[in-house]
Amino acid sequence: MKTLRPLIVGNWKMNGLKAQLVELEAIASLVISLQPNADILICPPATLIDRAVQIVAGRISIGGQNCHTDITGSFTGDISAQMLSDMGASSVIVGHSERRKDHGETDAMVATKAKAAWCEGLFVIVCIGETEKQRGEGIALAACGEQLSRSLPENVPAYATAIAYEPLWAIGSGHIPTNAQIMEMHAHIRDYLNQRFGVAGKMIRILYGGSVVADNAREILALPEVDGALIGGASLEAVEFDAIICAISKDL
Ligand code: PGA
């Protein structure tokens, strides 16, 4: 039994039209019948959040994949934490590596986005992760530690925060770190959180993300200090995502 209630997050990225909402009904139905000892959150594209919230009707949670640093203003094409909250989203992912890489998001911006989201009452998932080069050079722990320290502002509300460790080379690649590598990184993150936030640091869930599928979810979730998963490709279809929920439910 895990000390912290696990959090399983599906990140649909830029995938999903209205027709895909049937997948959410199937996921929400399974959660009601299985009653897993885990929180289930799906982050569809912003265009579907409103409808998604209506469909799941509180059976699972719905979140955003990103938010702006400001609450309102002249930021064409952006979406604010207030807008997410207004649509009924409970949570938001900030600092995903695709946002950092494709949109030049810095650690400082990620910290400001997290603050904006907490102000609007959202639960925040802050993503970090090393590149393949950093892993190869033996500086993965240091790189993630620095990224984490700069991406978290002061006064982090632990109850409304999770960290997602997503090695960039594992995202969408089918390559998974070894159990030892995951355990080493999660222990490193936990030590950092404990040192910086004391008792509150122990409440922050640390998720693993990168090529999680039904076949490996159970083993990964069973590792110490792995308090959940952030799942991309395998969250798009209910049949695969439900298989993950079933697989992990056996041990939780
Ligand atoms: P993946 O993506 O599960 O498809 O590897 C994970 C993520 O980017 O959050």
Residues whose N, C-alpha, C, O or C-beta is under 5 A from the ligand:
A	BS01	PGA	N11 A170 I171 G172 S173 G209 G210 S211 V212 L230 I231 G232 G233 A234
